[in-house]
Amino acid sequence: MARTVHLRTRTAEFQHLETLRRSREKRHRHGEFFVEGVRAITQAVTLGWQVRAFAHSSERPLSAWAVDMLRRADADLHYTLPDDGMAELSERHEPSELIAVVRMPGDDARRLDPPEGAGPLLVVAFDRPSSPGNLGSLLRSVDALGGHGVVIVGHAVDVYDPEVIRASTGSFFAVPVIRVASVGELLAWRAGLHERWGDVPLVGTDEHAPLEVSGQPLDGPVILALGNETHGLSRAFLDACSATVRIPMTGTASSLNVAAAGSILLYEADRQRRLPR
């Protein structure tokens, strides 16, 4: 049975909720993060993420959707706040009806394992992403195009930033994301895949690569490597790649947004996997 706590805006509990929204350090210290929005919360609850607490207004009745979320999530705490408190917490022009506090999972590489019957491994390794919007958009594409997860390599934007979750339109909760400190750790994880998958190529993007992406076999198990928005793939990453590919472009654009480039690679992998063998 959830415990209900009535909050005012300057209490310690309110400050904790507010810092989860804006502070990376506090999110990771407490192992929990801030979620708002109908689709994001629905995805979190439906896909079995652990919701520690909900916050909602004490000044208006809850919708049928909100009542259903509170029932299904079975959170330990329900915070009720006046409308101005919800407005202060929310990042939206019209404050969300519910705000959820969700537990972070561990960086366990087993979360990336495709379920039986899901096809060959398809994972994206993202080298030091710096934009939460790009990371969220990429997660949406991984979800839509049959990817099994994302590995964040090196110092990067916080995976649990509310902007990442918002940009993913709920796909954040469907796509496992783990973090590793270096290319070396990525390669050690890749080596451990051999028993189940055999050789797993690491295929990177490089505008100077001689091979177009459509010429690279992507229908087997593969890790697609995407570079930092400003600097691209690091030299260590490029040296570790089994192959590099380029996306052919026309017009005056000098490059593609990294989330767009990742979407093209994922689409090509999905296209090849749907071809009759």
C-alpha positions as CSV (number, residue, x, y, z in Angstrom):
1,M,0.0,0.0,0.0
2,A,1.5,3.3,-1.0
3,R,2.1,6.0,1.6
4,T,0.8,9.4,0.7
5,V,2.8,12.5,1.6
6,H,1.4,16.0,1.2
7,L,4.2,18.4,0.1
8,R,4.8,22.1,0.1
9,T,7.3,23.6,-2.3
10,R,10.2,24.2,0.1
11,T,10.3,20.9,1.9
12,A,13.2,18.5,1.6
13,E,11.2,16.0,-0.3
14,F,10.2,18.7,-2.8
15,Q,13.8,19.8,-3.2
16,H,14.8,16.2,-3.9
17,L,12.2,15.8,-6.7
18,E,13.4,19.1,-8.2
19,T,17.1,18.2,-8.1
20,L,16.4,14.9,-9.8
21,R,15.1,16.9,-12.8
22,R,18.1,19.2,-13.1
23,S,21.1,17.5,-11.4
24,R,23.0,14.6,-13.0
25,E,25.0,14.2,-9.8
26,K,21.9,13.8,-7.6
27,R,20.3,11.4,-10.0
28,H,23.2,9.0,-10.0
29,R,23.9,9.5,-6.2
30,H,20.3,8.3,-5.5
31,G,20.0,5.9,-8.4
32,E,16.7,7.3,-9.6
33,F,15.5,9.7,-12.2
34,F,12.6,12.1,-13.1
35,V,10.0,11.1,-15.7
36,E,6.9,13.1,-16.9
37,G,4.5,12.8,-19.9
38,V,1.8,10.3,-20.6
39,R,3.7,8.2,-23.1
40,A,6.9,8.0,-21.1
41,I,5.2,7.0,-17.9
42,T,2.9,4.5,-19.6
43,Q,6.0,2.9,-21.3
44,A,7.9,2.8,-18.0
45,V,5.0,1.1,-16.2
46,T,4.0,-1.2,-19.0
47,L,7.6,-2.4,-19.5
48,G,8.1,-3.1,-15.9
49,W,10.5,-0.4,-14.7
50,Q,10.5,0.1,-11.0
51,V,8.6,3.3,-10.0
52,R,9.6,4.5,-6.5
53,A,7.2,7.4,-6.3
54,F,4.6,9.5,-8.1
55,A,3.7,13.2,-7.6
56,H,0.4,14.7,-8.6
57,S,-1.8,17.7,-7.8
58,S,-3.9,17.8,-4.6
59,E,-6.2,20.3,-6.1
60,R,-7.9,18.4,-9.0
61,P,-9.2,14.9,-9.5
62,L,-7.0,12.4,-11.4
63,S,-7.9,11.1,-14.9
64,A,-8.7,7.4,-15.5
65,W,-5.2,7.1,-17.0
66,A,-3.5,8.5,-13.9
67,V,-5.5,6.3,-11.6
68,D,-4.6,3.3,-13.7
69,M,-0.9,4.2,-13.6
70,L,-0.9,4.6,-9.8
71,R,-2.6,1.2,-9.5
72,R,-0.4,-0.7,-11.9
73,A,3.0,0.7,-10.8
74,D,2.5,0.0,-7.1
75,A,4.9,2.8,-6.1
76,D,5.9,3.1,-2.4
77,L,5.1,6.8,-2.2
78,H,2.5,9.2,-3.6
79,Y,3.3,12.8,-3.2
80,T,0.5,15.3,-3.5
81,L,1.3,19.0,-4.2
82,P,-0.7,22.2,-4.9
83,D,-0.9,23.1,-8.6
84,D,1.8,25.7,-8.3
85,G,4.2,23.0,-6.9
86,M,3.5,20.8,-9.9
87,A,4.1,23.7,-12.2
88,E,7.4,24.4,-10.5
89,L,8.5,20.8,-10.9
90,S,7.4,20.3,-14.5
91,E,9.4,21.2,-17.5
92,R,6.3,21.6,-19.6
93,H,4.2,24.7,-20.5
94,E,1.2,22.8,-19.2
95,P,2.4,20.7,-16.2
96,S,2.1,17.0,-16.4
97,E,-0.7,15.3,-14.5
98,L,1.8,12.8,-13.1
99,I,5.5,13.0,-12.4
100,A,7.3,9.7,-11.7
101,V,10.5,8.8,-9.9
102,V,12.0,5.7,-11.5
103,R,14.8,3.5,-10.3
104,M,17.9,3.3,-12.5
105,P,18.9,-0.2,-13.7
106,G,22.5,-1.3,-13.5
107,D,25.0,-1.2,-16.4
108,D,24.6,-4.9,-17.0
109,A,25.6,-5.9,-20.5
110,R,23.2,-8.9,-20.3
111,R,20.4,-6.3,-20.8
112,L,21.5,-6.1,-24.4
113,D,20.9,-9.8,-25.2
114,P,18.1,-10.2,-27.7
115,P,15.3,-12.4,-26.6
116,E,15.0,-15.8,-28.3
117,G,13.7,-15.5,-31.8
118,A,14.5,-11.8,-32.1
119,G,17.1,-12.2,-34.8
120,P,20.8,-11.5,-34.9
121,L,22.3,-9.0,-32.4
122,L,22.0,-5.4,-33.6
123,V,23.5,-2.8,-31.2
124,V,24.6,0.8,-31.6
125,A,27.8,2.0,-29.9
126,F,27.8,5.8,-29.5
127,D,31.1,7.5,-28.9
128,R,30.9,10.3,-26.3
129,P,27.5,11.7,-27.3
130,S,27.1,15.3,-26.2
131,S,23.5,16.2,-27.1
132,P,20.6,14.7,-25.1
133,G,18.2,15.4,-28.0
134,N,20.4,13.4,-30.4
135,L,20.6,10.5,-28.0
136,G,16.9,10.4,-27.4
137,S,16.2,10.6,-31.1
138,L,18.6,7.7,-31.7
139,L,16.9,5.6,-29.1
140,R,13.6,6.2,-30.9
141,S,15.2,4.9,-34.2
142,V,16.8,1.9,-32.4
143,D,13.3,1.0,-31.1
144,A,11.6,1.4,-34.4
145,L,14.2,-0.4,-36.6
146,G,14.8,-3.6,-34.7
147,G,17.9,-2.6,-32.6
148,H,18.5,-4.4,-29.3
149,G,20.3,-1.7,-27.4
150,V,22.8,1.1,-27.2
151,V,26.3,1.2,-25.6
152,I,27.5,4.7,-24.6
153,V,31.3,4.9,-24.7
154,G,33.3,7.4,-22.7
155,H,32.4,10.7,-21.1
156,A,29.0,11.6,-22.4
157,V,25.7,13.3,-21.8
158,D,23.7,11.8,-19.0
159,V,21.5,8.9,-20.3
160,Y,18.9,9.8,-17.6
161,D,18.6,13.5,-18.5
162,P,14.9,14.3,-18.9
163,E,15.6,15.7,-22.3
164,V,16.9,12.3,-23.5
165,I,13.7,10.7,-22.3
166,R,11.5,13.4,-23.8
167,A,13.3,13.2,-27.2
168,S,12.9,9.4,-27.3
169,T,9.0,9.7,-27.0
170,G,9.0,6.8,-24.6
171,S,11.4,4.5,-26.5
172,F,13.9,5.1,-23.7
173,F,12.1,2.5,-21.7
174,A,12.1,-0.1,-24.6
175,V,15.8,0.2,-25.5
176,P,18.4,-1.0,-23.0
177,V,21.3,1.4,-22.6
178,I,24.5,0.7,-20.8
179,R,27.6,2.8,-20.3
180,V,31.3,1.8,-20.6
181,A,34.3,4.0,-19.9
182,S,36.4,3.2,-22.9
183,V,36.7,1.6,-26.3
184,G,38.7,-1.1,-24.5
185,E,35.7,-2.0,-22.4
186,L,33.5,-2.1,-25.4
187,L,35.9,-4.5,-27.1
188,A,36.1,-6.7,-24.0
189,W,32.3,-7.0,-24.1
190,R,32.3,-7.7,-27.8
191,A,34.9,-10.5,-27.3
192,G,32.5,-12.1,-24.8
193,L,29.8,-12.3,-27.5
194,H,31.8,-14.9,-29.5
195,E,30.4,-18.0,-27.8
196,R,26.8,-17.1,-28.8
197,W,27.3,-15.0,-32.0
198,G,30.7,-15.9,-33.4
199,D,32.5,-12.9,-34.9
200,V,30.5,-9.7,-34.3
201,P,31.9,-6.9,-36.7
202,L,32.2,-3.4,-35.4
203,V,31.1,-1.2,-38.3
204,G,31.9,2.5,-38.0
205,T,30.8,5.6,-40.0
206,D,33.5,7.6,-41.8
207,E,32.8,10.2,-44.5
208,H,36.0,9.2,-46.2
209,A,35.3,5.4,-46.2
210,P,35.5,3.9,-49.7
211,L,32.5,1.6,-49.1
212,E,28.9,2.8,-49.1
213,V,26.7,1.5,-46.3
214,S,24.6,-0.5,-48.7
215,G,27.6,-2.5,-49.7
216,Q,28.4,-3.7,-46.2
217,P,26.7,-6.9,-45.0
218,L,24.7,-6.0,-41.9
219,D,22.3,-9.0,-41.8
220,G,24.3,-10.9,-39.2
221,P,25.2,-9.9,-35.7
222,V,26.8,-6.4,-35.8
223,I,27.7,-3.4,-33.7
224,L,27.2,-0.1,-35.4
225,A,29.5,2.7,-34.2
226,L,28.5,6.3,-34.3
227,G,30.8,9.2,-33.5
228,N,30.6,12.3,-31.3
229,E,28.5,15.1,-32.9
230,T,31.6,17.4,-33.3
231,H,34.6,15.2,-33.5
232,G,33.2,11.9,-35.0
233,L,34.7,8.6,-34.0
234,S,37.9,8.8,-32.0
235,R,41.1,7.3,-33.5
236,A,40.9,4.4,-31.0
237,F,37.4,3.7,-32.2
238,L,38.3,3.8,-35.9
239,D,41.3,1.6,-35.3
240,A,39.0,-1.0,-33.6
241,C,36.5,-1.1,-36.4
242,S,36.2,-4.1,-38.5
243,A,35.0,-1.9,-41.4
244,T,34.0,1.7,-42.0
245,V,31.2,2.9,-44.3
246,R,30.0,6.2,-45.6
247,I,26.5,7.4,-46.3
248,P,26.3,8.9,-49.9
249,M,25.1,12.4,-50.0
250,T,24.2,15.0,-52.6
251,G,23.4,18.7,-52.2
252,T,25.4,21.2,-50.2
253,A,25.2,19.6,-46.7
254,S,28.7,18.6,-45.5
255,S,27.4,16.0,-43.0
256,L,24.3,14.5,-41.4
257,N,23.1,14.8,-37.9
258,V,24.4,11.8,-35.9
259,A,20.9,10.6,-35.0
260,A,19.9,10.8,-38.7
261,A,23.0,8.9,-39.7
262,G,22.3,6.3,-37.1
263,S,18.8,5.9,-38.4
264,I,20.0,5.3,-41.9
265,L,22.5,2.6,-40.8
266,L,19.7,1.0,-38.7
267,Y,17.3,1.1,-41.6
268,E,19.9,-0.6,-43.9
269,A,20.5,-3.3,-41.3
270,D,16.8,-3.9,-41.0
271,R,16.3,-3.9,-44.8
272,Q,19.0,-6.5,-45.3
273,R,17.5,-8.7,-42.5
274,R,14.1,-8.6,-44.2
275,L,15.4,-9.8,-47.5
276,P,14.7,-13.4,-48.4
277,R,17.9,-15.5,-47.9
